[in-house]
Amino acid sequence: MAEPLASWIDGAAKAAIVAFVEGVTAPGSDDHVPPAYAQWAGKQLPTEAERELACRGGLNGAEFAWGDEFNPEGRWMANTWQGEFPLENLELGGYAAPPRLAGIRRTATACST
């Protein structure tokens, strides 16, 4: 018979999962994944400034990654919430709320009535 899958309900499995995640994400840990991978690959991790510049496609000093205007020519450049969070998303940019927010919306609505 196959072993049951780990579950957050099971204390031992939860502890093992948490220990693993903490081990691979804690800076300074021998098992910290990004530096270990970079070392293995013979590379180095970018500095915060290098990462920021790369994310901005070389556009340095602008307020947003795409420039200084939030909605250039009325175009939505990012999936941002428009309306009263989490009750109403006007979806002006054409994006609907992710499914995981549906429960939050129901809870918030129930609590506000």
Long-range contacts (C-beta under 8 A, 24 or more apart in sequence): 87-112
